[in-house]
Each structure stands twice: as C-alpha cells, then as structure tokens.
Amino acid sequence: MVTFSQIEPTPSLSSTSPVLEIVHRERQKSLMLRVWILSGLFFMALPGTLLGFSNLMAISTSHGASPLPAAWMQGHGHAQVFGWIGSFILGIGFYSQPTKARFGAWLPRLCFILWTLGVAIRWFTSIYGWHWRIMLPLSAGLELAAYMLFLKSASGHKRETQPGAEKVKMPIWMVTVLVSTAGLFAAIAFNFVECVNLAMRGAEPAFPHALDQRYLVLLGWGVLVPVVWGFSARWLPSFLGIARPDEGWTRLALALDISGVLCGLAGWIGVATVLLASGTVAMAWALQLVRKPQAPAKVQGIHPSFTWFIRIAYLWLIVAGSMSIWAAHADLHGGIWGASRHALTVGFAATMVFSIGPRILPHFGGVQAIFSKRLMFLSLLLLQTGCTLRVSSEPLAYEGLLRFAWKVLPVSGVLELSAVLLFAANLALTFLLGHPAFAAKMSSEAVEAH
C-alpha cells in the first residue's frame, strides 16, 4: 500500500501521476455523488412530496380518496421510493466502490441517465397518461437496465484475501445491505413485468388495488427497511457511541422481515404483519438503542439532537409494524393501512435520512459540513410534528371515527412539505456553497484507498 511517507520530496512525474490520478478519480466520484443526491432531492421535493401534498388536499376536501386517479397515488409513491431513496442508494453505492474502478466514469453516468429518465417518464405518464401503454414499459425498462448496470459495476469489486489466509466473515451490516439490494432488484423486476402486463391488458395506467398492496409490502419492508437497517448497523455504533449490533438478533430480525415480505406477496396478510412487527422489535433490540452509550456521540458539524431523532425513527418503525397488525384485522376504508405506511416511510425512513444524511452526505460529496445545523433541526422537528398529526388523524378520518380529523390532515401535509423543502434546500446549499474538504485529507484518503 502506498503512503505519503513513501513519496520523494521532489518526485518525478512518473511517481506522482498515479497519486494524482487517484485524487482526480476521487473528485469525480464526489461530483457524481452530488449529481445523484441533487436528482434525488428533486424527485423527493417535487414529483414526490408536492404531488403527495396535492393528493392529500384533494382527499381532505372530498373526505375520501375515490375522486383521485389511482395512477396519481402510485406516481407519488414511485417518485419517493425510486426517485428519492433509489437515487440515494445508487449514488452512495457507486461512491462506495473502489477508486480504481475497472469501468471508469462512463458506467455511473450512463446508469444515472437511464435511471433518472426512467423515473421522470413514470412520473409524467402517471400524471398525464400520455401514450401510457408505451411509456410505462419504457420507464420500467430504463430503470431495470440502470440497475443491471449498477449490479455489473458492483460485481467487479469482490473482497480480496491474501493467499493462504482464512476467509473473512462478511459483516452483518453488509449481509443486511445485500438483502436490501436483492429486494430492490425484485421490486424493479416486479415493476417491469407488471408494467408490460398493464400495457397489454390494463384499462388504465395504474396497478390493480390488490396487486398494488402486495407491491407496497415489497417496497416498504423488502427495500426501505433492510437498507436502513444495514446502514444503521454500519454507522450508528460510531455516530451514537453505542455497542455494535447483536449479530444473533440482527439475523433474527432479517429472517422475520424476509418471511413477512414473502407472506405478504403470497397474500397471507395476517401472518405477514405479525412477522414484520416482530422483526421491528428484534432489530431495535439488536441495535441496543435503549442501552447506555459507551462513548460520546459524534455530533461534529450537525445538530446534536440527531441522536434523539434516530431513536424516534425506530420508535416509528415499531408503530408502523403494530399498526399493520391492527389494519389487517380492522381496516375498512384504508385509513389504518395508510397511517401504518406513513409511519414506515415518513416516520422511519425519512427521519433516518434527515438525521444521518447531513452527517455523511457532505463528507461523501467533498464538503466539510452541512450548510445549516438549525435548518437540519427545524426540518426534523417539522417532519415529526407533521407525521404525528398524519398518523394519528388518518385512521380517525378514513374510518369515520372523528369528522374533525379531516381538518387535521391538511395541516400535517403543510408541515411535512415544509420539512422536505427545508431538508432539500439545506443539502442543495451544502453542495453549492459549502466549504470544500481539505485537499490534503482527500489526497490521503485517495492514496490509502489505492
């Protein structure tokens, strides 16, 4: 391995060129990550949250979701999961690959173009229905092609071991991330097959309700949950100063989650919800979030409240699992199911992104720190307030238990939209106006990676 101590004080061009090449590639990777993140922020804020907000306003006015086209609702969800979270996953995935990538810069760029174009076409088609029998399969095909390119790139970077050395056991966080990778591939393939089927036999550009419910189980519990679990197991011990996750409990949580997703896809909803809810408790225990920290939390460059919001996120996950059991037995008009999914996607997944994103994304993008700690805290506070109002009022409104709850739903939407816009603005300003990381540090990390 090359270190700076091995470089001559007055090196020749041939001795410095490998180091300069590595630094150049690192900077390219950071710039490409910024592009992925900014694209994800766009889909989160406009096609995702803004469309969801307009849908919520229409639902609150009519006291029901029936007047809204199903394609609008599904377009909102697709933009959130694929456009926002999917872009973040792919961007971080490419960034995490070794600097000496054998495919160079062309493959990540091509993947970005295909993925972003596919998500944009899906959103446009869901709203306007323009030539949807052609555009839906096209968008799904572009997304599938982009993900296959990502897998091709990732497959070329296997862990190396010295000859004669024992094979190193894969860390549990990596196992969890691989489960989420398989889940995302399954969701993309599912989407492609059903979009083709819809184009050939469907009457409108939207999945049938029963099929969509199973698809949502795969997206929520097969993609979002394991990817957040994996990165939690990787980063939270360092960020929160807590012990490493208990491997046995983590494997149990994964087994319960996978079993729950499979049961949900098979239509065994009652069994699926019990398995999924049990998995949430097992994972919260595995991460040891309620135990006393072993070291001070690392809050440099971010708001110190993020340690509490991370714990709140996992509380939301348990709420989501518990409400899904309630929904399986008592939901009549979609209110309990909707509240459960909102607790999962906004209360858990979005809170984790809003908490950990300001900690890791500026560093990955070559910026010293988040633009504003106060904006970070305010976005998290607004998100929690809006999510609490939404999850508590949605079952009351939809199930006809309290008419006043219909007036609370728009307030929750305004708060959550404000939170999303603040988060997006804070990250965008970070990348556009933030102070670059120290050049020496970047060079050192690049050389060590080589």
N, C-alpha and C positions, 0 to 999 in steps of 0.2 A: 504494500500500500504506500502511496506517495504522500509525504507530508511536507510542510513548508521548510522544515529544517534540512530537507534533502536538496533544496533548490539552491544553486550557487548564487552569491551576491550579484554577480554580473553574468547572468545566464545568456546563453546563445539563443537564437530564435528557435532552433530545433528543440531546446529544452523547455522553453516557455510555451510553445504552441499547444501542447496537449492540455496544459492547465488553462490557458485562455479559451480553448475550445470547450472545455467543461463548463467554465464560468458562463460562456456565451449560451450554451445549451440550457443551463440553469435559468438564466434570464428569460430565454424563450419559453421555458416551461411555466415560469411565473406569469409572463404576459398572457400565455394561452389560458392559464387558470383564471386570470381576471376576466377574459372574454367569456368563459363558461359561466362564471359567477354572475356577471352582469346580465347575460342572457337569462339565467335562472331567475334573477331578480325581476326582470321584465315580465316573464311569464307568471311569476308569483303575484306581482302587483296589478297588472292589467288584465290579461286573459283569465287569470286565476281568481284573485280576491275581488277585483272590481266587478267581474261577471257574477261571482257568487253573491256580492252585495246587492246587485240589481235583482238577482233572482230572489233574494230574501225580502227585498222591498215589495216585489210583486206578490210573494206568498203571504206576507203580512197584510197586505191590502185586501186580498181575496179570501183570507183565512183558510188557505189550503194551497197545495202545490198543483192541483189539477189543471189550471189555466196555462201553466208553463210547459213548453215543449220539453220532452224528456232529453232531447239532444242538447239543450242548453245546460241542463243539470250535469249531464255526462261530460260536456265540453269543459265546464268549470273544473270538475274533478280531474280530467285528463291533463289540463294545463297545470294544476297544482302538483300532481304526482310525477308526471313525466317532464313537464316543462321546468318546474322548480326543483323538486328533490332529485329527479333523474339527471338534470344538468349538473347539479352539485356533485352527485355520485360519480358521474363520468369525468368531470373536471378534476376532482380530487384523485380519482383512480389513475388518470393519465399522469398527473403531477407526481404521484407516489411511485411511479415506475422508475427504474434506474436511469441515471443521466445518459449512459451510453446505450440508449435505446436503438435497437437494430433497424427500426422502421423510420427513424428520423422524425422530422416535424410534419411530413405530409399526411401521415395517417391520422393523428389527432385533429388536424384541420379538416380533413375530409369527413371524419366522424362528426365533428361539430356541425358542418354544413348539412349533412344528411339528417342528423338528429333534430336540429333547430328547424329545418324546413319541414320535417315530418310533423313535429308538434304544432307549428304555425298553421299548416294546412288543416290539421284535425280541428283546431280551434275555429278557424274561418269556416270550415264546412259545417261544423256543429251549429254555428250561429246562423249562417245564411243558406245552408243546404244547396249550394251551387254545385251541380253535377256530382252529387254525393256518391252515386254508385261507382264513379271513377276515383273521386278524391279520397274517400275513406280507405279503400285498399292501398292507394298510393301512399298516403301518410303512414299507414301501418307498415308498409313495406320499407319505406325510408328509415323508420325507427328500428325495424328489425335489422336492416343492413348496417346501420350505425353501430348497433350493439354487437353485432358479429365482428365488426372491425375492432371494437374495444376488446372483446374476448381474444381475438387473434393477437393483438398487441400484448395483452396481459399474459398470454400463454407462452410467450417467448422469454419470460423472465422468471425462471424457476430458481428456487433457492439452491445455492451451490454448497457442497460439503467437501472437505479435504479427503483425499484418498485414504482409506483405512479408518476414517473417523466414523463414530457412531452417528446414525441418522438423528437429526434434531427433531424433537416432537413439535408439531405445529401448535402455536399458542391458541388458547381457547378463543381469544378475540378474533383471530384470523379464521377459525372454523366458523364463527358466527357470521363474519362478513361474507364468507363463501356461501353460506346458506342464503343470505340476502341476495347475492349475485345470481344464484340459481333461481331464487324467487322472482327477481326482476326479469330474467330471461323467460321464465314461464309466463309471466304477465304479458310481456311483449309478444311472445308467440301466440298466447291466447287471444290477445287483441287482434293480431294479424289474421288468424283463422276466422274469427267471428266477424271481422270487417269484410272479408271476402264473402263469407256466407250471407252477411246482411246485404251486400251489394247484389248478390244473385237472387235472393229470395225475400228480402225485407221490404216493408212498406214505408218505412221512414228511417232517417239516419240515426237511429238510436237502438241500443241493445234492448231486448225484451226485459221486463222488470225482474223476473225470476233469475234470468241469466246474469243480469247486472248485479244482483245481490251477491251471487257467488263470486263474481269477478271482484267486487269490493272487498270480500274476505281475503282474496289473494293479494290485492294491492296493499291493504292495510296491515294485515297480520303476516303476510308472506314476504313483503318487501320493506315497508316502513319500519316495522317493529324490529326485525332482526338486524337491519343495517344500523339502527340507533343503538341496539344492544351491543353490537360489535365494536363500534367506536366508543361507546361508554366504557366497555371493558378495557379498551386500549388507553383512553385518555383520562378517565375520571380518577383513577388512583393517584396520578401525578397532579392533576388540577385541584382535587379536593383534599389531598393529603391523607387518603384512606388506604386501607389494605387492598391487596389485589383481589379480584373476584374469586369466589369459591368455585373451583372448576366443576365439582360434582353438581352443585346447584345450578350452575350455568348450563351444563349438559341436560339436566332435567328440564329446565325452562325451555331449551331449544326443542327437546323431544315433545314436550306438551304443545308448544306452538306449532310445530310441523304437523303433529297429529290433528290439532284443531283445524288447521288450514285444509288438510285433506278431507276431514269430515265435513267441513263447510262446503267444499267443492262437490262433495258427494250428496249434499242436501240434508245431512244429519245435523241440523242447526242446533238442536238442544244439546247434543253431545259436544259439538264444536265449541259452543260458548263456555261450557264448563271447563273444557281443556284449555282454552285460551285464557280464561280468567285465572285459572290455577297457574299457568305459565307466568303471568304478570307478577304474582306474589313470589313465585320461586326466583325470578330474576331480580326483583327488588331486594330479596334476602341475599342473593348471590353477590350483589354489588356492595353489600354491607353499608348502605347509605345511612342507616339509623344508628350505626355504631360511632363511637368517639373517634375523631380523626387522629392519625398517628403523627401528622406533621401539619404545619400551617398551609392553607390553600394558596395556590399561585394566582394572585389577582393583579399582577403587574399589567398595566395597560388597559384594564377593563374595570367595570363597576364591581365592587366586592359583593354585591347582592347576588351575583350569579350562582354562588354555591347553594343558596336557598331555592332559587328558581329551578335548578336541576333536580332537587329533591321534590319540589312541587310537580315537576313534569312526570316523575314516576308515580306520584300520587294520582295524577290524572290518568295514567295508564291503568292503574288498578280500578279507578272509577269506570273507565271505558269497558274493561272486562266484566265488571259487576253489572253494569247497565245492559250489556249484551245478554246476560242470563235473564234479566228482567224482561228485555224486549222479546226474547224467544218465547216467553210464556204469556205476555200481557199486551204486546203492541197490537193496536188495531188500525192506526192511521199513519204509521211511520214516524211518530214523534219520538218514541223511545229509541228506536234504531238510529234516527238522525242525531239525537243527543249523544248516544254512545260513540258513533263515528266521529262526531265533532270533538268529543273528549280525547279520542285517539289521535286525530290528525292535527288539531289545533292545540289542545291542552298538552298532549305529549310530544308529538313530533315537532310542531312549530316552536314550542317552548324550548326544546333541546337545541334546535337550530339557532334560535335567537340568543341562547345562553352561550353555547360553545362556538358558534360561528364567529363572533367578534374576537374570540381568543385565538383561533387557529387560522382563519382565512386571511387576515392581514399578513401574518407571518409567511404563509404559503405564497401570497402574492407579492412578496418582497417589500412590504410596508412595515414600519416599526410597530404601530398600534392602531386601534380603532379610532376613527375621527373624533367621536364624542362619547365619553362614558355616560353622560347624562341622557343622551338620546337612547343609548342602549337600555338604561334602566327604565326610561319612560315607555319605550316600546314594549318591554316585558310587562310592565305594570298595566298598560292599556290592554295588552293581549290577555292577561289573566282576568281582568275585570270583565272584558267582553265575553270571554269563554265561559266564565261562571254564570253570567246572565243568560247566555245562549243555552247551555246545557241544563240549567235549572228551569228555564221557561219553555223550552221546546216541547217536552212531554206534556206539560200543563196546557199548552195552546193546541197542539195537534190532537190530543186525546180528549179535548173538550172539557177539561177539568177546571180551568180558570180562564175566562174570556180576556181578562186584563193582560194575560201573558202575551197576547198578540201585539200589544203595545211595547212590550219589553224587547221583543226580537229585533226591531229596527235599531234600538239603542245599542244592543250588543253588536250589530253589524257595523255601526259607525265606529265604535271603539276598536273593533278588530281591524277594520280597514285603516284607521289611523295608525294602529300599531305596525301594520305591514308596511305602510308608506314610510314611516319613520325608520324602520329597520332597513328598508331598501335604500333610502336616502343616505343613511349613516354609512352603509357599506360602499355605496357608489362614491360618496365623498372621500371615503378612506382610500379607495384605489385611484381616484382622480387627483386628490390634493394631499394625500398622506405623505409623510416623510419616508424616503427610501431607507431600507435596511442598510446597515453599514457594509460597504463594499468588501472590506476585509473578511467580515463574518461570512458573507455569501461565498467569497472565494474559498475560504477554509472549508466550509461545508461541501462545496462542489468537489474540491480535491479529495476530501475524505471519502466522499461517495465513489470517486473513481478508484 
